[in-house]
Amino acid sequence: MSRPKKCRKVCRFPSVQTFFPVDSDPEKSAVVLTVDEYETIRLIDREGMSQEQCGQYMGVARTTIQQIYATARKKLADMLVEGLCLKIEGGNYQLCHGEKGLYSCGGCLKYRIHQKYIKPKGEHVMRIAVTFQNGLIFQHFGHTKEFKIYDVENGKIIASKVVDTQGSGHGALVDVLSALSVDILICGGIGGGARAALDAADIQLYGGVVGKADQAVQDWMEGTLSFNPDIQCAHHEGRHSVGECGKHGCGNHSFGPEA
């Protein structure tokens, strides 16, 4: 009796499942790429993983990934050379998260963020993220392009690094912080949805803070950080500019120049 195949973990279902050439011939049969084959292409060719890393991520051996990847590449080559339609369906896989598999679990984001920026933190290290722009605390969480990450141990900053959010939108920013193993967020204005997501991720929030990022972390270590525990940005974050933060209740001050 043959051993049953092990399900391959897939992070997200492809958003587009069918591709047609402009001059497609309806008489020609389509190339069918399975979902797990699609995932190997995505992880290796898009995310830059090695075959070994891809295997670890999908929960199968590297030799299995080699076979899946080779088959997937051959199918793509046939599709391009012969001008065939491509369909993505079927396969031996299991989605790791998401209702009906329609969105990402964020696992590949966690892999990418960790590999590019941050080493694992020590057992007694507190990791603090600050919304960051030109040395100051950026005042609109939902538009944050950079976080400055501080590792604090025994009342001292032992490491710091500026991290690009890679164009992540409002909801994904909390995924970025979670991927970075952040314990505390210091920021200016922040909406109710993001507050709830931070709470679910067990990330402590210090909102309504203005001024220099480095000084804010120093103040936090000394227990003198001025923040607003009831900070709430109810205004749609996409409709106001940085300088307007203090005008509608999402913070006590506007985003001023560095002193």
N, C-alpha and C positions, 0 to 999 in steps of 0.2 A: 504494500500500500504506500503510495507516494506521500511525502510530507506536505501538509497544506502550506500555501504561500503565506508569508507574513504580510499583513497590511502595512502599506507605506504611509507614514504620516504626511499629510498635505496641509500647509498653513492656510491657504485660501483657495477657493474655487475661482477659475478664470472668469473675468468679467465679460469677455467675449469668447464665444465657443465656436463660431463659424466664420471662415474667411473665404471670399470668392474673388478670383481674378476678374479684372474688368471684362476680358473676353473669354469668360468661362464657357466650356463646352458641357452642356447638361448630360451628354452621353457618357462622359468620363466619370469614373467612380472617384469619390473623394478619399483623401488620405485621412485616416482616423488616428489622432494622437491621444493616447489615454491621459487621464488627469495626472497620474503619477509620473508619466513621461514628461508632461508639461512642467511639472514641479521641478524635475531635475534640470531642465533647460533654464527655468527661472532662477533657481538657486545657484547653478554653476555659471551660466553665461550672463545673467543679470545681476545677481548679488555678489558674484566673485568668489564663491566658496570653492574649495578643492573637492575632489570626489570623496575623499575621506570625511571631510566636514559635512558634506551633503548627506552621506550615509548616516552619520551620527544624528543629524537633524531629522532625517526621515525614519530613523529607527531600523535601518537595515545595514547589511555588510557593504563594504566598499566594492567588492566584486559584483554584488547585485546592482549597485549604482552604475558601475561601468557598463553592464549589460543594458540597463534601462536607458542610459545616456546615449550609447552607441545606436540603439534602435531608434530613439527619438531623433537624433541627428540625421540618420538615414531617411526617415520619413519626411523631415523638413527639406532635405535635399531633393527628394523625389517630387515634392510639392512645387518647389521653386523651378526645377529644371523642366518638368512636364507641364507646368501651368495648371496644376490640379487644385480643386477646392480642399480646404482643411477644416476638419471638425475635431473638437476636443471633447471627448466623452468616454465614459467607462473606465475600466482599469481596476486594479487591486489596491485601494487606498482607503484611508479614513481621515476625515477632516478633524483637526485637533480643536477647533473652536468655531463658534458662529452659527446662528440659526440658519439651517439649510445651507450652511457653507458659503454664504454670500459676502462675508467680509473677513478680513485678516485677524488672526489671533495676536498679531504683533510679535511673534517669535522671531521672524527674520529681522525685524527692526531691532530687537534686543541683541541679536547676534551682531548686526552691523554696528550699532552704537558701541557695544563693548569692545569689539575688535579694533575700532578706529580710535577710540578716545581713552577709555578708562580701564585701569587695572582693578582687580577685586580689592575691596576695602578690607582693612583689618577688623578683627573681632570687636575692638573697643573704639573704632573710628565712627564719628558722626559725619555724615555727608550732607552738605548744605548746597542747594542750588539757588542762584539769584538771577532773575531776569536781567539781562545785561545789554548795555549799549554805550560805547565810548566811556567806559569806566563808571557809568551811572546805572541806577536801578531803572530798567525800562518799565514804563507805567501801564502797559497794556498786555496782559498775559497772553491773550489770544493771538497777538501779532509778534510774539517773541521770536526773534531770529537767532539769538544766542543765549545760552545760560553760562554763567561762570560757576564752576563746581569747586567747592572747598572741602577738603578732608580735615576734620578737626579731631585732635586727640590730646587729652590732658590739658585742655585749655589753650592749645596752640594750633595754628594752621600748619599742617605738615605737607600739604600739597594743594595746588590749585590749577585749574585748566579751563579755558574757554571752549565751549562745545557748540557747534553749529547744529541747529534743530533740523537741518536738511529739508526745509520747506514744510514742516509738519503744520497742519491746521490746528484749530482749537482743541478738538478732542484728542488728537494724536500727541499733543504736547505732554499730557499726563503719562502716556505710554512711554515717551522719551525719558521722562523723569524716573519712571518705574524701571526702565531698562538700565538706567544709570545707577540704580540702587540708592536713590536719594531718600534721605530721612526727613529733610526740612526744606521748604520753599519760602524764600523771601521775595516779595514782589510788590508792585503798586496795585493798580486796579485789576480785578478778576471777577468773572461772572459766577452766577450761582451754579451752573452746570459744571464748571471746572472745579469749583469748591467741593461739590459732591463727589466728583471723580477722584480728587485728591484724598478725600476722606476714605473712599473705598480702597484706595491704594495704600492707605496708612501712611500718608505723607502729611506732616504737620505744616500748617500754613501760617505765615506771618505776612499779612497783606497791608496795603496802605502805607508802605514804607517808601521814603524818598531819599535822594542823596547818593553818595558814593557807595558802590557795592562792597568794596573792601571794608569801609568803615561800618557798614551795616552788620557784617559778619563779626567784626571786632566788638561792636556793641552787643550783639547776641551773646557772645562768649562772656562778656562782662555783666550780662543781665540788665543792660540799660537800653535795649532796642525799643524805639518808639514805633508802635504799629497799631493798626485798627482791627480788633478781633471781629468786628461786624462788617468788614469791608464787603461791599456788594456793588458790582457794576451791572446794572439792569439794562443799560443802553446797549444797543446792538454794536458790538465792538468794531464791525466793519465800516461804520458810518461816521466815525470821528477821528480826528488826527491826534497825534501824540500830545500836542499842547493843550488839548481840551479836557484832559482827564479830570481835573478838579472841578469842572463846571456842571456835572450832573450827578454827583454823589458817589462816583466809584473811587474816590480818594479825597484826601483833605487838601492836596496841593497840586498845582500844575507841574509838568515836567520842566523844571528850570535848568539853567546853565550850571555847569560844574563850578563850584566855588573855588 
